[in-house]
Every structure is written in C-alpha cells, then in structure tokens.
C-alpha cells in the first residue's frame, strides 16, 4: 500500500496551490518494546503504516489543515490495518518541534531519545475527532 493525498482549495483558480499533503506506506518494524503495542507480539518484525511525509504550505499555517491531514491519515491507516493487519501508525518526526506537533495527536516516542513516534492501532479509532477540534 502506498497512498498520497494532496489538499488544494476547492474554490481556487488554476493553477491551484497545494495547501498540504501526506504520504502513507506499509512498513515492517520491531515494535515489541513500543508504547501501546499488544503485549504478545512475536519476536520478528510486524506490519505498520508509515506516515512518511506530512506538510502544510506556510501560507496555510494556522488554518487547521495539519489537523485535517492527520485525521485523514489516521482514518486511512485504520482502514488499511483493518484489511491487512498492523500494529499502528508510525512517523519519523523531522525535529523536536515537529515531534511536539505529533504528540498533540497522541503519538508517543518509541524510545526517549528517538524522533520515531507511534500511535497504536487501537488509538486510530478516534482519528475523526481530531478534525473537529
């Protein structure tokens, strides 16, 4: 699975500016020690969904677009995991500031010094509530 979603203003005249985007893909991870994963995970790698890129145009900051993109990514990840299996949604934050953004949506670091963050599959159910904040 590999998905890219691009958001443009519906009422914009061509060429329409990109307001934001994200990508999702399947990955395998060794997640036995990650927060929120099921306790009985096998010793080998397991499937997860990677939120590979998420960005909002600077001109669109502060308009809730990031929240909307995260909510949509959570929904698509939940649907994918329901069909194919997986432990949750993974993101590699670019820096500490970005990790704070993801933490607001429930992502937790997989290790104290790591910028890799994780949202367990069970937490993806509340994905649509984010867009309503």
C-alpha positions in Angstrom: 0.0 0.0 0.0 1.2 3.4 -0.9 -1.1 6.5 -0.7 -0.5 10.2 -1.3 -3.2 12.8 -0.5 -2.8 16.4 -1.7 -5.1 19.2 -0.4 -5.9 22.2 -2.6 -8.5 24.9 -2.1 -11.7 23.9 -4.0 -12.6 27.4 -5.0 -9.1 28.4 -6.1 -8.5 29.3 -9.7 -6.0 27.3 -11.8 -3.2 26.7 -11.1 -4.4 25.6 -7.7 -1.8 26.0 -4.9 -1.1 23.0 -2.8 -2.2 23.6 0.8 -0.8 20.4 2.3 -0.1 16.8 1.7 0.8 13.5 3.3 2.0 10.0 2.2 1.4 6.6 3.8 3.1 3.3 3.1 3.3 -0.1 4.7 6.5 -0.9 6.6 7.7 -3.7 9.0 9.0 -2.8 12.4 10.3 -4.5 15.5 7.9 -3.0 18.0 7.8 -5.3 21.0 9.0 -2.5 23.3 7.0 0.3 21.9 4.3 2.0 24.0 0.8 0.8 23.5 1.5 -2.3 21.4 -0.1 -5.6 22.3 1.9 -7.5 24.9 2.0 -10.8 22.9 3.8 -9.5 19.8 6.0 -12.1 18.0 9.8 -11.6 18.1 10.0 -10.9 14.4 9.1 -7.7 12.6 5.4 -6.8 12.3 3.4 -4.6 9.9 2.7 -1.0 10.5 1.7 2.1 8.4 4.3 4.8 8.0 3.2 8.4 7.7 6.2 9.2 5.5 5.7 12.9 4.9 3.1 15.5 6.0 3.5 19.2 5.2 1.3 22.3 5.2 2.1 25.3 3.0 3.4 28.2 5.0 0.6 30.4 3.7 -1.9 27.9 5.1 -0.5 27.6 8.6 -2.9 28.2 11.4 -6.0 27.1 9.4 -6.4 23.6 10.8 -5.0 21.9 7.7 -2.4 19.9 9.6 -5.1 18.6 11.9 -7.3 17.7 9.0 -4.4 15.9 7.3 -3.5 13.9 10.4 -7.2 12.9 10.9 -7.4 11.7 7.3 -4.1 9.8 7.6 -5.3 8.1 10.8 -8.6 7.1 9.1 -6.7 5.6 6.1 -4.3 3.9 8.4 -7.1 2.4 10.4 -8.8 1.1 7.2 -5.6 -0.4 6.0 -4.8 -2.1 9.2 -8.4 -3.5 9.4 -7.8 -5.1 5.9 -4.2 -6.1 6.1 -3.2 -6.1 9.8 -0.7 -4.0 11.6 0.2 -2.6 15.0 -0.4 1.1 14.3 0.8 4.3 12.6 4.5 5.3 12.7 6.0 8.7 11.9 9.6 9.9 11.9 9.5 13.4 13.2 12.0 15.8 11.5 12.9 17.5 14.8 11.8 18.3 18.3 9.3 20.9 17.2 7.7 18.5 14.8 7.6 15.8 17.4 5.6 18.2 19.6 3.1 18.6 16.8 2.6 14.8 16.5 2.4 14.4 20.3 -0.7 16.6 20.3 -2.4 13.9 18.3 -1.5 11.1 20.6 1.8 9.9 19.0 4.4 8.8 21.5 8.1 8.3 21.1 9.2 4.7 20.7 12.3 5.4 22.9 13.2 8.5 24.9 15.9 9.9 22.6 14.2 8.8 19.3 12.3 11.0 16.9 10.4 7.9 15.7 6.8 8.1 17.1 4.0 5.6 17.2 0.2 5.6 17.5 -1.2 2.2 18.4 -3.9 0.7 16.1 -6.5 0.9 19.0 -5.9 4.7 19.1 -6.7 5.2 15.4 -10.5 4.9 16.1 -10.6 8.4 17.4 -9.0 9.9 14.3 -12.0 11.7 13.0 -12.4 13.6 16.3 -9.2 15.5 15.6 -10.7 17.3 12.6 -13.5 18.6 14.8 -11.2 20.4 17.4 
